[in-house]
Amino acid sequence: QVQVVESGGGLVQPGGSLRLSCAASGTIFRIMNMGWYRQAPGKQRELVAVISRQSSTNYADSVKGRFTISRDNLKNTVYLQMNSLKPEDTAVYYCNVFVAPGGNSYWGQGTQVTVSS
C-alpha cells in the first residue's frame, strides 16, 4: 500500500508564490514519474507538470516559466514551486506517483490553492 500526502496550499495574492510538497510512503520499490495535476471548479483535471526519475520535466503551456517541479528520490518527495501566480491558477492541486514494479498509480487527497486579492 502506498500513501501520498500533499501540503503547502493556501491563499495567496496575484503575483505571489507558493511551494507545494508531496511525500509518498509505504511499500515502494521505486517511484518512476511524479506529477502535479489540478482541477478548478467545473473543469476537468489537467496536468500541470511531471518529472521522471531521471528529472526530465514536462510542463503545461499555461505554467511554463512560472512553475518549477523538482524531486528528492531519497525522500520519495516531489515539489512544485509556483511563482507569479494568477487567479486562473486557483484549483485543487493533486499529486500523482507512478510506482514500479507493478505500474500502479497513486493519488493524494489534494491541496487547495487560491489566488485572489
VEXMARGU-523861 format. One record per residue: residue in three letters; x, y, z of N, C-alpha, C, CB in turn. Coordinates in steps of 0.001 Angstrom, whole numbers, m for minus. Each point is the difference from the previous one (the first is absolute). Glycine has a CB too. Example, Ala and Ser with C-alpha at 12.3 -4.5 7.8 and 13.67 -1.06 7.14 Angstrom:
// VEXMARGU-523861
<'Ala', <13190, m5690, 7800>, <m890, 1190, 0>, <900, 1200, 0>, <m1892, m1173, 1246>>
<'Ser', <1542, 2223, m1966>, <820, 1190, 60>, <m770, 1090, 730>, <1184, m628, m2145>>
END
This chain:
// VEXMARGU-523861
<'Gln', <842, m1188, 0>, <m842, 1188, 0>, <878, 1238, 0>, <m1831, m1233, 1216>>
<'Val', <1401, 2223, m1982>, <761, 1251, m125>, <m889, 1156, 410>, <1419, m955, m1862>>
<'Gln', <m880, 1832, 2686>, <m708, 1210, 401>, <689, 1208, m638>, <m732, m1073, 2194>>
<'Val', <m95, 2005, m2647>, <500, 1220, m638>, <m648, 1191, 698>, <343, m1179, m2244>>
<'Val', <483, 2078, 2764>, <m521, 1117, 779>, <592, 1313, m513>, <m278, m1500, 2016>>
<'Glu', <m618, 2418, m2414>, <427, 1321, m449>, <m64, 1000, 1151>, <m806, m520, m2328>>
<'Ser', <1578, 1578, 2210>, <m59, 1106, 953>, <488, 1267, m687>, <361, m1573, 1958>>
<'Gly', <m675, 2712, m1328>, <532, 1264, m484>, <m978, 914, m703>, <2069, m1184, m197>>
<'Gly', <m3309, 747, 35>, <m978, 865, m643>, <m408, 1150, 906>, <m814, m1951, m1312>>
<'Gly', <14, 2856, 763>, <m481, 1115, 796>, <m504, 1128, m870>, <1593, m626, 1780>>
<'Leu', <m1776, 1774, m1147>, <m485, 1206, m664>, <1179, 935, m252>, <m2278, m228, 1104>>
<'Val', <2395, 711, m2328>, <1095, 894, m353>, <m522, 1063, m953>, <1704, m1846, 318>>
<'Gln', <m1103, 3018, m268>, <m400, 1077, m899>, <592, m218, m1389>, <m153, 1581, 1949>>
<'Pro', <m482, m1023, m2971>, <572, m85, m1352>, <1428, 521, m13>, <m2287, 269, m992>>
<'Gly', <3151, m986, 283>, <1410, 336, m34>, <825, m659, 1081>, <m670, 2110, m982>>
<'Gly', <3, m2738, 1924>, <699, m646, 1099>, <508, m1378, m342>, <m1397, 1291, 1522>>
<'Ser', <1954, m1954, m499>, <607, m1323, m178>, <m490, m966, 1065>, <2022, 1062, m1023>>
<'Leu', <m2017, m2332, 639>, <m270, m1089, 926>, <874, m1181, m391>, <m2385, 791, 389>>
<'Arg', <2686, m1622, 585>, <741, m1233, m267>, <m793, m1174, 535>, <2209, 1217, 100>>
<'Leu', <m2576, m2122, m1000>, <m707, m1217, 373>, <993, m1142, 178>, <m2054, 779, m1237>>
<'Ser', <1729, m1642, 2186>, <803, m1203, 223>, <m902, m1217, m34>, <1663, 1293, 1381>>
<'Cys', <m1084, m2415, m1781>, <m750, m1253, m40>, <934, m1120, 382>, <m1560, 869, m1783>>
<'Ala', <1189, m1604, 2829>, <827, m1102, 470>, <m742, m1313, m164>, <1148, 1521, 1629>>
<'Ala', <m442, m2496, m2179>, <m551, m1352, m148>, <655, m924, 1016>, <m442, 384, m2462>>
<'Ser', <m371, m1271, 3038>, <530, m937, 989>, <m710, m1332, m129>, <556, 1890, 1560>>
<'Gly', <m5, m2900, m901>, <m599, m1324, m50>, <914, m987, m695>, <m2256, 1037, m9>>
<'Thr', <1642, m2024, m614>, <754, m1048, m677>, <370, 481, m1399>, <m1186, m1806, 1333>>
<'Ile', <2377, 2385, m1413>, <468, 592, m1252>, <1356, m573, m356>, <m1281, 2112, 463>>
<'Phe', <1369, m2688, m1664>, <1307, m422, m488>, <685, 1134, m728>, <m816, m2347, m189>>
<'Arg', <67, 2925, m744>, <576, 1104, m765>, <m1134, 857, m571>, <2059, m1391, m571>>
<'Ile', <m1950, 2687, 760>, <m965, 914, m599>, <551, 469, m1334>, <m851, 740, 2273>>
<'Met', <76, m896, m3289>, <407, 426, m1338>, <m424, 1461, m175>, <m211, m2382, m943>>
<'Asn', <m828, 2653, 182>, <m448, 1388, m174>, <m739, 514, 1234>, <m165, m401, m2464>>
<'Met', <342, 1690, 2738>, <m759, 700, 1028>, <m580, 1247, m665>, <1480, m883, 1924>>
<'Gly', <m2729, 1171, m1620>, <m616, 1117, m699>, <m960, 788, 855>, <251, m1278, m2056>>
<'Trp', <m513, 2483, 1601>, <m1009, 872, 611>, <m1101, 254, m1022>, <1733, 1096, 1512>>
<'Tyr', <m2966, m1228, m1058>, <m1174, 280, m797>, <m846, 1001, 785>, <43, m2313, m1115>>
<'Arg', <m979, 2943, 421>, <m907, 909, 691>, <m1391, m85, m589>, <1906, 1519, 519>>
<'Gln', <m2862, m1176, 321>, <m1393, 3, m445>, <m705, 1220, 566>, <m23, m2520, m137>>
<'Ala', <m409, 3386, m753>, <m767, 1177, 384>, <m1481, m347, m4>, <1772, 1535, m947>>
<'Pro', <m2582, m773, 1676>, <m1436, m284, 36>, <m620, m18, m1394>, <m91, 1047, 2255>>
<'Gly', <m638, m2102, m2553>, <m666, m106, m1286>, <874, m403, m1159>, <m1495, 1664, 845>>
<'Lys', <2756, m1978, m553>, <925, m373, m1063>, <581, m1391, 257>, <549, 2430, m376>>
<'Gln', <10, m3001, m683>, <630, m1300, 132>, <1387, 135, 622>, <m1299, m825, m1983>>
<'Arg', <1739, m257, 2600>, <1346, m15, 544>, <1005, 77, m1150>, <m770, m1347, 2011>>
<'Glu', <1813, 2173, m1822>, <985, 177, m1046>, <1412, m151, 556>, <m1581, 1513, m1218>>
<'Leu', <2486, m1919, 336>, <1396, m122, 371>, <620, 1380, 162>, <148, m2198, m1205>>
<'Val', <596, 2383, 2291>, <755, 1236, 205>, <1474, m227, m344>, <m1620, 724, 1808>>
<'Ala', <2201, m1757, m1208>, <1411, m288, m233>, <276, m1435, 394>, <637, 2409, 394>>
<'Val', <350, m3009, m1063>, <394, m1361, 321>, <1511, m83, m59>, <m2167, m941, m906>>
<'Ile', <2735, 57, 1748>, <1445, m172, 55>, <317, m1487, 64>, <292, 2237, 1152>>
<'Ser', <643, m2665, m1970>, <411, m1398, m14>, <1007, m265, 1118>, <m407, m110, m2486>>
<'Arg', <727, m1153, 2679>, <972, m349, 1031>, <1365, 629, m289>, <m1233, m2152, 397>>
<'Gln', <1524, 2337, m1682>, <1258, 613, m398>, <m97, 1519, m64>, <535, m2061, m1276>>
<'Ser', <m1680, 2606, 1750>, <m230, 1448, 90>, <m227, 678, m1341>, <1385, m31, 2017>>
<'Ser', <m1842, m719, m2994>, <m496, 617, m1225>, <m1389, 562, 300>, <1349, m1593, m1496>>
<'Thr', <m1603, 2828, 1033>, <m1240, 670, 371>, <m859, 360, m1205>, <1167, 885, 1991>>
<'Asn', <m2456, m721, m1726>, <m936, 453, m1016>, <m1046, 861, 699>, <387, m2069, m1459>>
<'Tyr', <m763, 3181, 821>, <m926, 958, 603>, <m1161, 305, m935>, <1891, 987, 1301>>
<'Ala', <m3021, m663, m697>, <m1096, 555, m775>, <426, 1370, m517>, <m1731, m1273, 1370>>
<'Asp', <1270, 1629, m2545>, <379, 1294, m584>, <m378, 1165, 921>, <m293, m986, m2292>>
<'Ser', <m805, 844, 2999>, <m508, 1096, 829>, <895, 303, 1204>, <m2289, m632, m722>>
<'Val', <3194, m283, 1077>, <843, 232, 1185>, <1475, 90, m332>, <m1688, m1188, 1341>>
<'Lys', <2040, 986, m2588>, <1417, 56, m392>, <603, 1359, 344>, <m446, m1640, m1856>>
<'Gly', <1631, 1594, 2460>, <678, 1225, 389>, <m420, 547, 1347>, <196, 480, m2371>>
<'Arg', <m1258, m1039, 2950>, <m473, 464, 1313>, <110, m1092, 1064>, <m1561, 1569, m1164>>
<'Phe', <1330, m2802, 771>, <29, m1123, 941>, <1244, m846, m248>, <m2526, m20, 117>>
<'Thr', <3036, m567, 971>, <1145, m904, m100>, <m267, m1250, 826>, <1569, 1947, m354>>
<'Ile', <m1460, m3105, m286>, <m167, m1271, 701>, <1370, m581, 285>, <m2233, m413, m1112>>
<'Ser', <2369, m188, 2283>, <1252, m657, 383>, <m324, m1183, 899>, <1290, 2178, m180>>
<'Arg', <m298, m3035, 419>, <m252, m1178, 833>, <1245, m386, 785>, <m1710, m794, m1648>>
<'Asp', <1470, 80, 2729>, <1061, m559, 821>, <m259, m1496, 72>, <309, 2155, 1365>>
<'Asn', <458, m2936, m2100>, <m241, m1440, m74>, <255, m705, 1330>, <617, 93, m2404>>
<'Leu', <280, 430, 3214>, <280, m631, 1289>, <m1185, 168, 947>, <2459, 428, m318>>
<'Lys', <m3182, 671, 169>, <m1144, 287, 876>, <m1335, m359, m644>, <1332, 1827, 1027>>
<'Asn', <m1300, m2337, m2279>, <m1253, m296, m732>, <m936, 1204, 13>, <219, m2431, 604>>
<'Thr', <355, 3581, m861>, <m745, 1252, 81>, <139, 793, m1290>, <341, 44, 2479>>
<'Val', <m1434, 609, m2854>, <0, 884, m1162>, <m494, 1370, 440>, <m393, m1943, m1594>>
<'Tyr', <938, 2974, 974>, <m328, 1374, 354>, <m517, 740, m1242>, <1757, m15, 1842>>
<'Leu', <m2541, 1043, m1593>, <m434, 885, m1069>, <146, 1435, 499>, <m1623, m1742, m936>>
<'Gln', <2618, 2445, 419>, <189, 1400, 320>, <m822, 818, m981>, <2327, m420, 931>>
<'Met', <m3253, 1199, m407>, <m904, 780, m843>, <253, 1482, 230>, <m1735, m1837, 63>>
<'Asn', <2179, 2525, m1086>, <263, 1434, 63>, <m938, 748, m936>, <2403, m446, 578>>
<'Ser', <m2485, 1743, m378>, <m836, 850, m854>, <m1404, m578, m148>, <2050, 747, m1233>>
<'Leu', <m2633, m1110, 2344>, <m1307, m662, m31>, <m1080, 938, m521>, <704, m1445, 1916>>
<'Lys', <m1662, 844, m2628>, <m1111, 723, m600>, <m1303, m543, 548>, <1335, 437, m2085>>
<'Pro', <m2400, 341, 2050>, <m1298, m520, 473>, <m410, m1291, m712>, <m676, 2345, 513>>
<'Glu', <1034, m2487, m1772>, <m358, m1208, m731>, <787, m1236, 448>, <m574, 1459, m1917>>
<'Asp', <1540, m1283, 2801>, <700, m1150, 587>, <m778, m584, 1174>, <2183, 991, m716>>
<'Thr', <m3253, m340, 1120>, <m819, m488, 1099>, <m597, m1363, m334>, <m513, 2365, 659>>
<'Ala', <769, m3334, 213>, <m460, m1368, m243>, <401, m857, 1192>, <193, 281, m2523>>
<'Val', <m713, m1507, 2529>, <537, m1020, 893>, <1146, m682, m737>, <m2253, m356, 1175>>
<'Tyr', <3398, 312, m539>, <1183, m602, m605>, <204, m1411, 566>, <1053, 2293, m314>>
<'Tyr', <m888, m3237, m598>, <154, m1405, 368>, <1374, m508, m427>, <m2487, m349, m212>>
<'Cys', <3042, m490, 1057>, <1265, m658, m296>, <m288, m1423, m479>, <1223, 1416, 1730>>
<'Asn', <m453, m1859, m2693>, <m121, m1357, m511>, <1381, m631, m81>, <m2073, 618, m1302>>
<'Val', <2167, m1873, 1741>, <1271, m722, m103>, <m240, m1324, m708>, <872, 1090, 2114>>
<'Phe', <82, m1459, m2946>, <m67, m1231, m788>, <1106, m907, 512>, <m959, 1186, m2064>>
<'Val', <550, m2349, 2599>, <928, m839, 758>, <347, m1262, m774>, <m942, 896, 2134>>
<'Ala', <2199, m1282, m2081>, <471, m1261, m562>, <514, m890, 1126>, <594, 1133, m2186>>
<'Pro', <m689, m2459, 2042>, <m678, m699, m1091>, <m1509, 27, 176>, <1993, m1469, m264>>
<'Gly', <m2689, 1038, m712>, <m1458, m77, 64>, <m681, 1066, m828>, <223, m956, 2248>>
<'Gly', <425, 2112, m2369>, <m589, 1048, m823>, <m1244, 609, 579>, <936, m1140, m1911>>
<'Asn', <m1051, 1157, 3226>, <m1169, 612, 630>, <195, 1492, 196>, <m487, m2156, 1142>>
<'Ser', <m638, 2877, m1224>, <5, 1451, 152>, <m793, 363, 1244>, <205, 339, m2503>>
<'Tyr', <329, 584, 3302>, <m646, 384, 1243>, <m185, 1518, 50>, <1007, m2005, 1160>>
<'Trp', <m2162, 2412, m604>, <m337, 1423, 115>, <m33, 428, 1456>, <m1319, m135, m2120>>
<'Gly', <1679, 1398, 2350>, <m207, 602, 1292>, <m1415, 529, 120>, <2419, 579, 116>>
<'Gln', <m2719, 4, 1050>, <m1360, 482, 266>, <m240, 1393, m554>, <m31, m1397, 2042>>
<'Gly', <1097, 2076, m2434>, <m115, 1335, m576>, <235, 1097, 1020>, <m1588, m922, m1644>>
<'Thr', <2078, 2046, 1159>, <199, 1175, 835>, <m494, 1225, m759>, <1990, m1067, 1163>>
<'Gln', <m2750, 1908, m483>, <m636, 1154, m642>, <992, 1143, m155>, <m2214, m677, 965>>
<'Val', <2273, 1219, m2155>, <762, 1217, m282>, <m984, 1054, m494>, <2125, m1314, m566>>
<'Thr', <m2169, 2435, 1247>, <m891, 1094, m367>, <824, 1257, m219>, <m1903, m1025, 1307>>
<'Val', <1770, 1601, m2498>, <725, 1224, m339>, <m1038, 1115, m127>, <1881, m1282, m1207>>
<'Ser', <m1841, 2192, 2146>, <m1021, 1040, 38>, <501, 1189, 799>, <m1811, m1728, m199>>
<'Ser', <1354, 2906, m207>, <349, 1202, 752>, <m1090, 331, 1010>, <1314, 856, m1960>>
END
